[in-house]
Amino acid sequence: MKKSGAIFTFSHIIILAICMILLFAGVSAGYYIVNGWRANAVRAQADEIDKALVEYSKTHKGIQDKGIHYDSFKSKVVYTKKQDYPLYLDDLGQIEEKSSGTSAKENVGLINSNVEFCKNGEDPRANLYKFKYTPLDINGNEITVSSSEPVTYYNLEVFYKNEKGDIIRYVSPGSYEKIKDNEKKL
């Protein structure tokens, strides 16, 4: 004889509990994997941007007024060429530089278009996975369009979520913050 009145039996409840546990484990694992993948991708993009900036600086050398002097023994003007980085990396990854001391900008190259940059004035903490490029002078001070100092260093930072979902600040390896003090003087 069959018992009536029970919609869910004990075995149904156990199966439902197991399914809920598996669903929770799958969602958690997916969250962990996606955040880990995005974290690795953003660090790789930072390395790519660093390489592009180094290549840019190899072909854009600046001469600072303080480093020019006349060598009477050699009968010539002596100067040291120093690296020059771009003043801007816009939100499309376009490398831009100011033209002839004005606020006009000239486009000189592209970084991978999949890399996103914060627009001028945007806070990178509020824009996860968007890079913030800050041009710096030889002393590590921020440079603006009105400045006459060359861009000798830069900081490139990005905020992202790690595998656990914590927000992490990452500074690229070529940034001023990461360079050892004894390597900063060019």
C-alpha positions, 0 to 999 in steps of 0.5 A, spaced: 500 500 500 502 506 498 502 512 502 499 519 500 500 526 501 507 527 501 509 531 495 517 531 497 520 525 499 526 524 503 530 522 497 527 528 493 530 533 498 537 530 498 537 530 491 535 538 491 540 539 496 546 536 492 543 540 486 544 546 490 550 545 493 553 543 486 550 549 483 553 554 488 560 550 487 559 551 480 558 559 480 563 560 485 568 556 481 566 560 475 567 567 479 574 565 481 576 563 474 573 569 471 577 574 476 583 570 475 583 570 468 581 577 468 587 579 473 592 575 468 590 579 462 590 586 465 597 584 468 599 582 461 596 588 458 600 592 463 607 589 460 605 590 453 604 598 454 610 598 458 614 595 452 610 600 447 612 606 451 619 603 452 619 603 444 616 610 444 622 613 448 627 609 444 625 614 438 624 620 442 630 622 446 630 629 449 635 634 451 634 637 458 637 644 458 641 643 465 645 637 461 648 642 456 655 645 456 661 646 452 667 642 453 673 647 451 678 641 451 674 637 445 671 644 442 664 642 442 657 642 445 656 636 450 649 634 452 646 627 454 640 624 451 634 622 455 628 618 454 622 622 453 615 618 454 608 621 451 604 626 455 598 622 453 595 616 452 588 617 450 582 612 452 583 609 445 590 607 446 592 612 442 599 615 444 599 623 443 604 628 445 603 636 445 606 639 439 611 645 440 609 647 447 602 648 445 596 644 448 595 641 441 596 634 440 599 630 435 598 622 434 604 618 434 602 611 434 597 606 437 597 601 443 592 595 442 585 597 441 583 592 446 586 596 452 582 601 455 585 608 459 581 612 464 579 619 460 583 625 463 580 626 470 577 619 471 579 615 478 581 609 476 578 606 483 571 607 480 573 604 473 576 597 474 580 594 469 582 601 465 589 604 466 591 610 468 597 613 465 601 619 469 606 623 466 612 625 470 618 629 470 625 627 472 623 628 480 617 624 479 612 630 479 606 630 475 607 633 468 601 637 465 600 640 458 603 647 461 609 644 463 616 645 459 619 639 463 620 633 458 616 626 460 622 622 463 618 617 467 611 615 468 606 611 472 601 606 469 596 603 474 590 599 474 585 597 479 582 590 478 579 584 482 583 578 484 580 571 484 577 572 491 574 579 489 578 583 492 580 590 489 587 590 487 592 596 485 597 594 480 602 598 478 606 596 471 613 594 472 616 600 468 613 605 472 616 610 476 614 607 483 617 600 481 624 603 479 629 602 484 632 609 487 639 608 484 636 607 477 632 613 477 637 618 475 638 617 467 
